[in-house]
Amino acid sequence: MKYGERQTETPQGELATGERSTRNRVVRSVLDHGPSTVADLAQRLGLTQAAVRRHLDTLVTDAVVEAREQRVYGARTRGRPAKVFALTDCGRDAFDQSYDALAADALRWIAQSVGGGERGEAAVAAFARARMETQARGYREAVDAAAPADRAEALAKALTADGYAATAKSAPGPHSGEQLCQHHCPVAHVAEQFPQLCEAETEVFSRLLGTHVQRLATIAHGDGVCTTFIPRSASAPQTDTSVSASTAGRNPA
């Protein structure tokens, strides 16, 4: 049974139903928005911080979420970084990852069928690119229809429709640009073994947005969210995406 799936209630368990429903909302909020502080969750869910902490304590005990030090990009501010809560692998397993083993076995077979080694890696990369090109057809329509300044947001909405719970926001720090954040990845466990999936995705983002992009973090590498930096300055398409692709999925930051 997946996390949050309702069981048959007994009279003694009826009072716990509301508690479980609220915990499900907490989990879903972390999925949709990425690693979150207690204050963030309280504001989004309309709960007191004390209530959020109580639910988080239970979720931590159940290994659904875990506490982490908040990751800061750019210059650090004074003071201790806020603690954030992120989904664990167990928590992510509740969301559309039932076929991880099958997908990993299929990619492993592809690699072995051409002799393994570098040829195997190249075969998996070719599959990953073909898969992403097909998936990106709908993304291209959304991005091309948007004004240049709104293309990252358009891509985020298209990714969200595909289950990636994506957002676009201004990037912190001295560099002008945006961060495309994917708070969920349906293939995270497979991409952990085959980073070519992340690399192909980054290449497609670069082509769709017409600029070099840099992958800063990935869920497959153990980060709480997949984060891609998109510079705001460039507007003309670039054909060389080798820098982006070479580090995608391997957390260069």
Secondary structure as a PSIPRED ss2 file (coil, helix, strand):
# PSIPRED VFORMAT (PSIPRED V4.0)

   1 M C   1.000  0.000  0.000
   2 K C   1.000  0.000  0.000
   3 Y C   1.000  0.000  0.000
   4 G C   1.000  0.000  0.000
   5 E C   1.000  0.000  0.000
   6 R C   1.000  0.000  0.000
   7 Q C   1.000  0.000  0.000
   8 T C   1.000  0.000  0.000
   9 E C   1.000  0.000  0.000
  10 T C   1.000  0.000  0.000
  11 P H   0.000  1.000  0.000
  12 Q H   0.000  1.000  0.000
  13 G H   0.000  1.000  0.000
  14 E H   0.000  1.000  0.000
  15 L H   0.000  1.000  0.000
  16 A H   0.000  1.000  0.000
  17 T H   0.000  1.000  0.000
  18 G H   0.000  1.000  0.000
  19 E H   0.000  1.000  0.000
  20 R H   0.000  1.000  0.000
  21 S H   0.000  1.000  0.000
  22 T H   0.000  1.000  0.000
  23 R H   0.000  1.000  0.000
  24 N H   0.000  1.000  0.000
  25 R H   0.000  1.000  0.000
  26 V H   0.000  1.000  0.000
  27 V H   0.000  1.000  0.000
  28 R H   0.000  1.000  0.000
  29 S H   0.000  1.000  0.000
  30 V H   0.000  1.000  0.000
  31 L H   0.000  1.000  0.000
  32 D H   0.000  1.000  0.000
  33 H H   0.000  1.000  0.000
  34 G C   1.000  0.000  0.000
  35 P C   1.000  0.000  0.000
  36 S E   0.000  0.000  1.000
  37 T C   1.000  0.000  0.000
  38 V H   0.000  1.000  0.000
  39 A H   0.000  1.000  0.000
  40 D H   0.000  1.000  0.000
  41 L H   0.000  1.000  0.000
  42 A H   0.000  1.000  0.000
  43 Q H   0.000  1.000  0.000
  44 R H   0.000  1.000  0.000
  45 L H   0.000  1.000  0.000
  46 G C   1.000  0.000  0.000
  47 L C   1.000  0.000  0.000
  48 T C   1.000  0.000  0.000
  49 Q H   0.000  1.000  0.000
  50 A H   0.000  1.000  0.000
  51 A H   0.000  1.000  0.000
  52 V H   0.000  1.000  0.000
  53 R H   0.000  1.000  0.000
  54 R H   0.000  1.000  0.000
  55 H H   0.000  1.000  0.000
  56 L H   0.000  1.000  0.000
  57 D H   0.000  1.000  0.000
  58 T H   0.000  1.000  0.000
  59 L H   0.000  1.000  0.000
  60 V H   0.000  1.000  0.000
  61 T H   0.000  1.000  0.000
  62 D C   1.000  0.000  0.000
  63 A C   1.000  0.000  0.000
  64 V C   1.000  0.000  0.000
  65 V E   0.000  0.000  1.000
  66 E E   0.000  0.000  1.000
  67 A E   0.000  0.000  1.000
  68 R E   0.000  0.000  1.000
  69 E E   0.000  0.000  1.000
  70 Q C   1.000  0.000  0.000
  71 R C   1.000  0.000  0.000
  72 V C   1.000  0.000  0.000
  73 Y C   1.000  0.000  0.000
  74 G C   1.000  0.000  0.000
  75 A C   1.000  0.000  0.000
  76 R C   1.000  0.000  0.000
  77 T C   1.000  0.000  0.000
  78 R C   1.000  0.000  0.000
  79 G C   1.000  0.000  0.000
  80 R C   1.000  0.000  0.000
  81 P C   1.000  0.000  0.000
  82 A C   1.000  0.000  0.000
  83 K E   0.000  0.000  1.000
  84 V E   0.000  0.000  1.000
  85 F E   0.000  0.000  1.000
  86 A E   0.000  0.000  1.000
  87 L E   0.000  0.000  1.000
  88 T C   1.000  0.000  0.000
  89 D H   0.000  1.000  0.000
  90 C H   0.000  1.000  0.000
  91 G H   0.000  1.000  0.000
  92 R H   0.000  1.000  0.000
  93 D C   1.000  0.000  0.000
  94 A C   1.000  0.000  0.000
  95 F C   1.000  0.000  0.000
  96 D C   1.000  0.000  0.000
  97 Q C   1.000  0.000  0.000
  98 S C   1.000  0.000  0.000
  99 Y C   1.000  0.000  0.000
 100 D H   0.000  1.000  0.000
 101 A H   0.000  1.000  0.000
 102 L H   0.000  1.000  0.000
 103 A H   0.000  1.000  0.000
 104 A H   0.000  1.000  0.000
 105 D H   0.000  1.000  0.000
 106 A H   0.000  1.000  0.000
 107 L H   0.000  1.000  0.000
 108 R H   0.000  1.000  0.000
 109 W H   0.000  1.000  0.000
 110 I H   0.000  1.000  0.000
 111 A H   0.000  1.000  0.000
 112 Q H   0.000  1.000  0.000
 113 S H   0.000  1.000  0.000
 114 V C   1.000  0.000  0.000
 115 G C   1.000  0.000  0.000
 116 G C   1.000  0.000  0.000
 117 G H   0.000  1.000  0.000
 118 E H   0.000  1.000  0.000
 119 R H   0.000  1.000  0.000
 120 G H   0.000  1.000  0.000
 121 E H   0.000  1.000  0.000
 122 A H   0.000  1.000  0.000
 123 A H   0.000  1.000  0.000
 124 V H   0.000  1.000  0.000
 125 A H   0.000  1.000  0.000
 126 A H   0.000  1.000  0.000
 127 F H   0.000  1.000  0.000
 128 A H   0.000  1.000  0.000
 129 R H   0.000  1.000  0.000
 130 A H   0.000  1.000  0.000
 131 R H   0.000  1.000  0.000
 132 M H   0.000  1.000  0.000
 133 E H   0.000  1.000  0.000
 134 T H   0.000  1.000  0.000
 135 Q H   0.000  1.000  0.000
 136 A H   0.000  1.000  0.000
 137 R H   0.000  1.000  0.000
 138 G H   0.000  1.000  0.000
 139 Y H   0.000  1.000  0.000
 140 R H   0.000  1.000  0.000
 141 E H   0.000  1.000  0.000
 142 A H   0.000  1.000  0.000
 143 V H   0.000  1.000  0.000
 144 D H   0.000  1.000  0.000
 145 A C   1.000  0.000  0.000
 146 A C   1.000  0.000  0.000
 147 A C   1.000  0.000  0.000
 148 P H   0.000  1.000  0.000
 149 A H   0.000  1.000  0.000
 150 D H   0.000  1.000  0.000
 151 R H   0.000  1.000  0.000
 152 A H   0.000  1.000  0.000
 153 E H   0.000  1.000  0.000
 154 A H   0.000  1.000  0.000
 155 L H   0.000  1.000  0.000
 156 A H   0.000  1.000  0.000
 157 K H   0.000  1.000  0.000
 158 A H   0.000  1.000  0.000
 159 L H   0.000  1.000  0.000
 160 T H   0.000  1.000  0.000
 161 A H   0.000  1.000  0.000
 162 D C   1.000  0.000  0.000
 163 G C   1.000  0.000  0.000
 164 Y C   1.000  0.000  0.000
 165 A C   1.000  0.000  0.000
 166 A E   0.000  0.000  1.000
 167 T E   0.000  0.000  1.000
 168 A E   0.000  0.000  1.000
 169 K E   0.000  0.000  1.000
 170 S E   0.000  0.000  1.000
 171 A C   1.000  0.000  0.000
 172 P C   1.000  0.000  0.000
 173 G C   1.000  0.000  0.000
 174 P C   1.000  0.000  0.000
 175 H C   1.000  0.000  0.000
 176 S C   1.000  0.000  0.000
 177 G E   0.000  0.000  1.000
 178 E E   0.000  0.000  1.000
 179 Q E   0.000  0.000  1.000
 180 L E   0.000  0.000  1.000
 181 C E   0.000  0.000  1.000
 182 Q E   0.000  0.000  1.000
 183 H C   1.000  0.000  0.000
 184 H C   1.000  0.000  0.000
 185 C C   1.000  0.000  0.000
 186 P C   1.000  0.000  0.000
 187 V C   1.000  0.000  0.000
 188 A H   0.000  1.000  0.000
 189 H H   0.000  1.000  0.000
 190 V H   0.000  1.000  0.000
 191 A H   0.000  1.000  0.000
 192 E H   0.000  1.000  0.000
 193 Q H   0.000  1.000  0.000
 194 F C   1.000  0.000  0.000
 195 P C   1.000  0.000  0.000
 196 Q H   0.000  1.000  0.000
 197 L H   0.000  1.000  0.000
 198 C H   0.000  1.000  0.000
 199 E H   0.000  1.000  0.000
 200 A H   0.000  1.000  0.000
 201 E H   0.000  1.000  0.000
 202 T H   0.000  1.000  0.000
 203 E H   0.000  1.000  0.000
 204 V H   0.000  1.000  0.000
 205 F H   0.000  1.000  0.000
 206 S H   0.000  1.000  0.000
 207 R H   0.000  1.000  0.000
 208 L H   0.000  1.000  0.000
 209 L H   0.000  1.000  0.000
 210 G C   1.000  0.000  0.000
 211 T C   1.000  0.000  0.000
 212 H C   1.000  0.000  0.000
 213 V C   1.000  0.000  0.000
 214 Q E   0.000  0.000  1.000
 215 R E   0.000  0.000  1.000
 216 L E   0.000  0.000  1.000
 217 A E   0.000  0.000  1.000
 218 T C   1.000  0.000  0.000
 219 I C   1.000  0.000  0.000
 220 A C   1.000  0.000  0.000
 221 H C   1.000  0.000  0.000
 222 G C   1.000  0.000  0.000
 223 D C   1.000  0.000  0.000
 224 G C   1.000  0.000  0.000
 225 V C   1.000  0.000  0.000
 226 C E   0.000  0.000  1.000
 227 T E   0.000  0.000  1.000
 228 T E   0.000  0.000  1.000
 229 F E   0.000  0.000  1.000
 230 I E   0.000  0.000  1.000
 231 P E   0.000  0.000  1.000
 232 R C   1.000  0.000  0.000
 233 S C   1.000  0.000  0.000
 234 A C   1.000  0.000  0.000
 235 S C   1.000  0.000  0.000
 236 A C   1.000  0.000  0.000
 237 P C   1.000  0.000  0.000
 238 Q C   1.000  0.000  0.000
 239 T C   1.000  0.000  0.000
 240 D C   1.000  0.000  0.000
 241 T C   1.000  0.000  0.000
 242 S H   0.000  1.000  0.000
 243 V H   0.000  1.000  0.000
 244 S H   0.000  1.000  0.000
 245 A H   0.000  1.000  0.000
 246 S H   0.000  1.000  0.000
 247 T H   0.000  1.000  0.000
 248 A C   1.000  0.000  0.000
 249 G C   1.000  0.000  0.000
 250 R C   1.000  0.000  0.000
 251 N C   1.000  0.000  0.000
 252 P C   1.000  0.000  0.000
 253 A C   1.000  0.000  0.000
